[in-house]
Amino acid sequence: MQEEIMENPEPVQEKETFYQGETTGGETSPPKPPFFIFNFNTVLGLVLLVGMIILYFLHFSRNESAPPALPMALQKASGKQLSVVFVNTDSLNTHYEYVKVLRNDLEGTGKKLQTEVFAEQAALEKEANDFQRLIAANAIPEDKAKVQYEQLMQKQQELMQKKERYAQKVGEMEMSMNLRLIDSVTAFLRRFNRNYRFDYIMSYKAGGEILVSNDTLDITKSVVSELNKEYQQRKK
């Protein structure tokens, strides 16, 4: 019974239509059906469709255009929040008193060793010249000449070895001086930076890796002044 009602529903009385069909020859043509009938289901479907399109666009636009997350260091660099200053090592080597002391010690030792080598070399050259005169004048027997010649060659070899030892000694002293200087400056800059908290304190010198620098970032004068104050305090 219920199925029959659903298949053959009773006509529902509707309000009187305001559409008047065209008449042709006294006959009224039936009204044209509307192009699209809006109801609740239609509106809901359109809303869902628009929502899906928006989600689709947001999803793929995010995947394609959104940049990857940057590490904190790069975020600071891109945001121009890095604080970088530099120390001119040429100026530091010129004005830091401790460098002058180390350099004077090195130069003094080098000159002392050089003087010793030059004196022995001059003596050896004189002895070799005297030997050459004896040979030219046939004033020395052949067997003695052979012994004296071997002695001269032995002295020359020893002198060359001494030159190499002294050069190595001066090189080691210079390396030790540089290490002591680096340790002194680095330790000071760590203390110095406790108050300023720079991200980087770089070194700069003419002809070095950094070709152009901003003079407003140069803290050499302040660093040298504080270094010399500490050095004077250590000497007391």
Secondary structure as UniProt FT lines:
FT   HELIX           2..7
FT   STRAND          23..24
FT   TURN            25..26
FT   STRAND          27..28
FT   HELIX           40..65
FT   HELIX           72..78
FT   TURN            79..80
FT   STRAND          84..88
FT   HELIX           89..95
FT   HELIX           97..136
FT   TURN            137..138
FT   HELIX           142..196
FT   STRAND          200..204
FT   TURN            206..207
FT   HELIX           215..217
FT   HELIX           220..235
//
